[in-house]
Amino acid sequence: MQTENNILTDSHKREHSYLRISLIERCNLRCTYCMPENGIALSPRSHLMTYEEIYQIASTFVRNGVTKIRLTGGEPLIRKDIDVILKKLASLNVELSITTNAILVDRFVDTLKENGIRNINASLDSLDSEKFKQITRRDNFKKVFDNIHLLIKEGFHVKLNVVLIKDFNENEIIDFINLTKDWPIVVRFIEFMPFNGNKWDVSKLVSYESIMNSAFNEFSKTKIIRLKDAQNDTSKNYKVSHYTGSFAVISTVTNPFCDSCNRLRLTANGQLKNCLFSSEENDLLTQLREGKSIEGVIQKSVLMKKKIRNGLTTNESFSNKKKHSENRSMIAIGG
């Protein structure tokens, strides 16, 4: 329930009801768009939030109006106390979901169900095993694909996240859309975004317009149905006529959705980020460990949030590599 003086409302009158919590900086994949080639300097274990601290911080956000929490990483399912974290957070009055690379989900199907998690975002950037190996730097395609199929069979609502990179996997757009013919999933094409160490360049971008042109050329405009987007949705949603599932585009680069942003991010070491592209962070964990209220720090962070992509309002400013090198790598932010 929101308080009368809502600390989660920013200066642009956006109310933040969605918290993404990164549980861990480590991952069992090494995706090129997420992790730098040489890895990252991991936070010491003592600097990471314990399950009790995750619960305490999450409780404060829920008390002030957060209604949805998504758990991310790294890979959240490699955290040893994940079952305890899920149980604690499931006790809150909140919609709980998770983003995973799907390698380990077969071990957690029952645990996820027991804690009311029905919505799962799974990452899969290629349907070609060799390309999968190239982009993830690991040979786990079959395991991931089989586990995604398992989640569907077990009745989970699955969104498939596909980061598109020009001259790498853009030729698979139609193959991914055709997965939705029989599978009740949402395939979400994500524009390649710049973060520290991922060698982003605008020339590697597969734009929203390009994605839709591929779809229209294959199926014709008359067979592509524009769906109604959910409130605060980051994606523009479509489906092919008579297909079971749907597809969507997350156009953070070419067509940002900042006006309706309701998201905040908590890193695994307890830093609050008010925008995915902000290098500025506010330390909640130290405040909590000192026995002080974290609400003032939360409010300060929310009020500092800029209107569009942390002030990167033009293509020129967004393409400035120095701006992104000041931010964390994606793996240290949380997907």
Secondary structure, DSSP 4 states (H G I P E B T S, - for coil): ---SS-TTB-TT--B--EEEEE--S--S---TTTS-TT---PPPGGGSPPHHHHHHHHHHHHHTT--EEEEESS-GGGSTTHHHHHHHHHTSSSEEEEEE-SSSGGGTHHHHHHTT--EEEEE---SSHHHHHHHHSS--HHHHHHHHHHHHHTT-EEEEEEEE-TTTTGGGHHHHHHHTTTS--EEEEEE----TTS---GGG---HHHHHHHHHHHH-GGGEEEPPPPTT-SSEEEEETT-SSEEEEE-TTTS--GGG--EEEE-TTSEEESSTT----EEHHHHHHTT--SHHHHHHHHHT--SSGGG--SHHHHT-HHHHHTSPPHHHH--
